[in-house]
Amino acid sequence: MKLSFARNAGHRVFDCLWEEEHLTRSEAYAWLAEQMGLPIAECHFSKFDVGMCEAAEWLSYHKLKHLRADRRNRMANPQFA
């Protein structure tokens, strides 16, 4: 996989974490850094190789899926929010 494609694909998913207001941008990067075992200063797609971009995309996809489900559940059951 070409590096630019991997970076764009990873960013598309990752950016939803903060663009959909599940997390702030800083919280999203802190979460991803922790998940990938990186210092926050090193956690940026421009510093990732293809494998790291794929890992970030996978992690972000699953986090986003979980956050979206939680939001749907809170909206469907506001008494439990």
TIDO-141575 format. One record per residue: x, y, z of N, C-alpha, C, CB in turn. Coordinates in steps of 0.02 Angstrom, whole numbers. Glycine has a CB too. Example, Ala and Ser with C-alpha at 12.3 -4.5 7.8 and 13.67 -1.06 7.14 Angstrom:
// TIDO-141575
+--------+--------+--------+--------+--------+--------+--------+--------+--------+--------+--------+--------+
:     nX :     nY :     nZ :    caX :    caY :    caZ :     cX :     cY :     cZ :    cbX :    cbY :    cbZ :
+--------+--------+--------+--------+--------+--------+--------+--------+--------+--------+--------+--------+
:    660 :   -284 :    390 :    615 :   -225 :    390 :    660 :   -165 :    390 :    565 :   -224 :    452 :
:    642 :   -112 :    354 :    684 :    -53 :    357 :    645 :      2 :    394 :    704 :    -30 :    286 :
+--------+--------+--------+--------+--------+--------+--------+--------+--------+--------+--------+--------+
// end
This chain:
// TIDO-141575
+--------+--------+--------+--------+--------+--------+--------+--------+--------+--------+--------+--------+
:     nX :     nY :     nZ :    caX :    caY :    caZ :     cX :     cY :     cZ :    cbX :    cbY :    cbZ :
+--------+--------+--------+--------+--------+--------+--------+--------+--------+--------+--------+--------+
:     43 :    -59 :      0 :      0 :      0 :      0 :     45 :     62 :      0 :    -49 :      0 :     62 :
:     26 :    110 :    -39 :     64 :    172 :    -43 :     55 :    213 :     21 :     43 :    213 :   -106 :
:    109 :    243 :     44 :    108 :    280 :    107 :     57 :    337 :    107 :    177 :    309 :    122 :
:     53 :    375 :     53 :      4 :    431 :     52 :    -67 :    405 :     57 :     13 :    472 :    -12 :
:    -82 :    350 :     25 :   -149 :    320 :     30 :   -163 :    298 :    102 :   -157 :    261 :    -18 :
:   -114 :    265 :    132 :   -122 :    241 :    201 :   -133 :    298 :    249 :    -61 :    199 :    222 :
:    -95 :    352 :    240 :   -103 :    411 :    284 :   -173 :    442 :    276 :    -49 :    464 :    269 :
:   -194 :    450 :    214 :   -261 :    479 :    202 :   -316 :    435 :    229 :   -272 :    490 :    127 :
:   -311 :    370 :    219 :   -362 :    324 :    244 :   -365 :    326 :    320 :   -348 :    253 :    219 :
:   -308 :    324 :    352 :   -305 :    326 :    425 :   -333 :    391 :    452 :   -235 :    317 :    449 :
:   -314 :    446 :    421 :   -337 :    512 :    444 :   -412 :    519 :    436 :   -302 :    567 :    405 :
:   -440 :    493 :    382 :   -513 :    498 :    371 :   -552 :    469 :    430 :   -533 :    463 :    306 :
:   -530 :    412 :    453 :   -565 :    380 :    509 :   -549 :    415 :    575 :   -546 :    305 :    514 :
:   -485 :    427 :    587 :   -463 :    459 :    649 :   -496 :    527 :    660 :   -388 :    467 :    650 :
:   -499 :    567 :    607 :   -527 :    635 :    614 :   -600 :    635 :    635 :   -520 :    672 :    548 :
:   -636 :    582 :    620 :   -706 :    578 :    641 :   -712 :    578 :    718 :   -739 :    513 :    613 :
:   -661 :    554 :    752 :   -663 :    553 :    825 :   -674 :    623 :    854 :   -599 :    523 :    853 :
:   -641 :    672 :    824 :   -649 :    740 :    850 :   -697 :    782 :    808 :   -581 :    775 :    853 :
:   -702 :    768 :    743 :   -748 :    807 :    702 :   -821 :    794 :    720 :   -737 :    791 :    628 :
:   -836 :    733 :    743 :   -903 :    716 :    766 :   -913 :    733 :    839 :   -917 :    642 :    754 :
:   -864 :    764 :    869 :   -865 :    789 :    937 :   -873 :    734 :    990 :   -921 :    838 :    945 :
:   -843 :    676 :    975 :   -840 :    623 :   1026 :   -785 :    640 :   1076 :   -828 :    553 :    994 :
:   -730 :    667 :   1050 :   -671 :    687 :   1089 :   -647 :    754 :   1061 :   -614 :    633 :   1086 :
:   -608 :    790 :   1100 :   -575 :    848 :   1072 :   -517 :    822 :   1029 :   -549 :    897 :   1128 :
:   -489 :    864 :    988 :   -433 :    843 :    945 :   -374 :    821 :    989 :   -411 :    901 :    898 :
:   -361 :    858 :   1042 :   -306 :    840 :   1087 :   -319 :    774 :   1121 :   -296 :    895 :   1140 :
:   -381 :    763 :   1143 :   -398 :    699 :   1175 :   -390 :    641 :   1126 :   -469 :    700 :   1202 :
:   -409 :    652 :   1063 :   -404 :    600 :   1013 :   -330 :    581 :   1001 :   -436 :    622 :    947 :
:   -287 :    631 :    995 :   -216 :    616 :    986 :   -186 :    583 :   1049 :   -178 :    680 :    969 :
:   -206 :    605 :   1107 :   -181 :    574 :   1169 :   -202 :    501 :   1173 :   -205 :    613 :   1231 :
:   -265 :    488 :   1155 :   -291 :    419 :   1155 :   -252 :    376 :   1106 :   -366 :    418 :   1138 :
:   -243 :    402 :   1044 :   -207 :    363 :    993 :   -135 :    351 :   1014 :   -210 :    400 :    925 :
:   -102 :    401 :   1042 :    -33 :    392 :   1064 :    -29 :    337 :   1117 :     -6 :    458 :   1094 :
:    -75 :    337 :   1164 :    -75 :    285 :   1215 :    -86 :    216 :   1184 :   -130 :    300 :   1268 :
:   -135 :    212 :   1139 :   -150 :    148 :   1108 :    -91 :    120 :   1068 :   -210 :    155 :   1063 :
:    -53 :    165 :   1037 :      2 :    144 :    995 :     69 :    142 :   1032 :      8 :    190 :    936 :
:     68 :    161 :   1096 :    129 :    159 :   1136 :    180 :    211 :   1115 :    160 :     91 :   1133 :
:    154 :    269 :   1095 :    198 :    323 :   1072 :    193 :    384 :   1117 :    180 :    343 :   1000 :
:    246 :    423 :   1120 :    240 :    489 :   1153 :    193 :    532 :   1110 :    310 :    523 :   1163 :
:    156 :    575 :   1141 :    109 :    617 :   1104 :    145 :    656 :   1049 :     73 :    666 :   1151 :
:    205 :    680 :   1062 :    242 :    718 :   1012 :    258 :    678 :    949 :    306 :    745 :   1042 :
:    260 :    612 :    955 :    275 :    569 :    898 :    212 :    541 :    865 :    318 :    511 :    920 :
:    155 :    557 :    892 :     92 :    530 :    867 :     61 :    578 :    816 :     42 :    517 :    925 :
:     84 :    571 :    755 :     58 :    611 :    700 :     65 :    571 :    636 :     95 :    680 :    695 :
:     14 :    573 :    595 :     13 :    532 :    534 :     73 :    548 :    488 :    -51 :    544 :    496 :
:     98 :    608 :    490 :    156 :    624 :    448 :    219 :    587 :    469 :    168 :    700 :    450 :
:    219 :    560 :    530 :    276 :    523 :    556 :    267 :    448 :    551 :    290 :    543 :    628 :
:    207 :    426 :    529 :    191 :    355 :    527 :    213 :    323 :    461 :    117 :    345 :    537 :
:    233 :    259 :    466 :    243 :    219 :    406 :    176 :    185 :    389 :    301 :    165 :    415 :
:    175 :    145 :    336 :    112 :    115 :    314 :     81 :     72 :    369 :    124 :     72 :    252 :
:    121 :     31 :    402 :     95 :    -12 :    455 :     65 :     27 :    513 :    149 :    -58 :    481 :
:     97 :     81 :    531 :     71 :    123 :    586 :      6 :    157 :    565 :    124 :    175 :    607 :
:      3 :    179 :    502 :    -59 :    210 :    478 :   -116 :    160 :    479 :    -50 :    237 :    406 :
:   -102 :     98 :    458 :   -153 :     46 :    459 :   -175 :     31 :    530 :   -127 :    -18 :    425 :
:   -128 :     29 :    576 :   -145 :     16 :    646 :   -188 :     74 :    674 :    -81 :      7 :    689 :
:   -168 :    135 :    659 :   -206 :    193 :    682 :   -277 :    193 :    653 :   -170 :    258 :    664 :
:   -282 :    175 :    590 :   -349 :    171 :    558 :   -392 :    118 :    593 :   -342 :    155 :    483 :
:   -364 :     60 :    605 :   -401 :      5 :    637 :   -422 :     25 :    708 :   -358 :    -59 :    639 :
:   -376 :     51 :    746 :   -392 :     72 :    815 :   -446 :    127 :    814 :   -328 :     98 :    850 :
:   -439 :    174 :    770 :   -487 :    230 :    766 :   -556 :    205 :    745 :   -462 :    284 :    718 :
:   -557 :    160 :    697 :   -621 :    132 :    674 :   -659 :     99 :    732 :   -609 :     81 :    618 :
:   -624 :     59 :    771 :   -657 :     23 :    826 :   -676 :     71 :    882 :   -611 :    -31 :    852 :
:   -636 :    120 :    896 :   -653 :    171 :    947 :   -714 :    211 :    923 :   -594 :    219 :    960 :
:   -715 :    230 :    861 :   -770 :    269 :    833 :   -834 :    228 :    834 :   -753 :    291 :    762 :
:   -830 :    165 :    816 :   -888 :    121 :    817 :   -918 :    118 :    888 :   -869 :     50 :    794 :
:   -875 :    112 :    938 :   -896 :    108 :   1008 :   -927 :    175 :   1030 :   -836 :     91 :   1053 :
:   -895 :    230 :   1013 :   -921 :    296 :   1033 :   -988 :    312 :   1000 :   -870 :    350 :   1016 :
:   -995 :    293 :    936 :  -1058 :    305 :    901 :  -1114 :    263 :    932 :  -1052 :    288 :    826 :
:  -1099 :    201 :    950 :  -1150 :    159 :    982 :  -1170 :    188 :   1050 :  -1123 :     87 :    991 :
:  -1121 :    211 :   1088 :  -1137 :    242 :   1153 :  -1182 :    303 :   1144 :  -1073 :    262 :   1190 :
:  -1167 :    344 :   1094 :  -1207 :    404 :   1081 :  -1278 :    384 :   1061 :  -1174 :    447 :   1026 :
:  -1285 :    334 :   1018 :  -1352 :    311 :    999 :  -1391 :    286 :   1059 :  -1347 :    255 :    946 :
:  -1357 :    249 :   1102 :  -1390 :    222 :   1162 :  -1412 :    278 :   1209 :  -1344 :    174 :   1199 :
:  -1370 :    328 :   1217 :  -1388 :    385 :   1260 :  -1447 :    423 :   1232 :  -1329 :    432 :   1270 :
:  -1449 :    431 :   1165 :  -1504 :    467 :   1134 :  -1569 :    427 :   1137 :  -1487 :    483 :   1061 :
:  -1564 :    361 :   1133 :  -1623 :    319 :   1135 :  -1649 :    310 :   1207 :  -1608 :    250 :   1105 :
:  -1604 :    317 :   1255 :  -1622 :    307 :   1325 :  -1594 :    365 :   1368 :  -1594 :    240 :   1351 :
:  -1622 :    425 :   1360 :  -1593 :    483 :   1395 :  -1595 :    476 :   1471 :  -1630 :    545 :   1376 :
:  -1639 :    436 :   1497 :  -1642 :    428 :   1570 :  -1580 :    393 :   1597 :  -1705 :    390 :   1590 :
:  -1543 :    358 :   1554 :  -1482 :    323 :   1576 :  -1418 :    360 :   1559 :  -1480 :    255 :   1545 :
:  -1425 :    419 :   1530 :  -1365 :    457 :   1510 :  -1331 :    488 :   1569 :  -1383 :    510 :   1460 :
+--------+--------+--------+--------+--------+--------+--------+--------+--------+--------+--------+--------+
// end
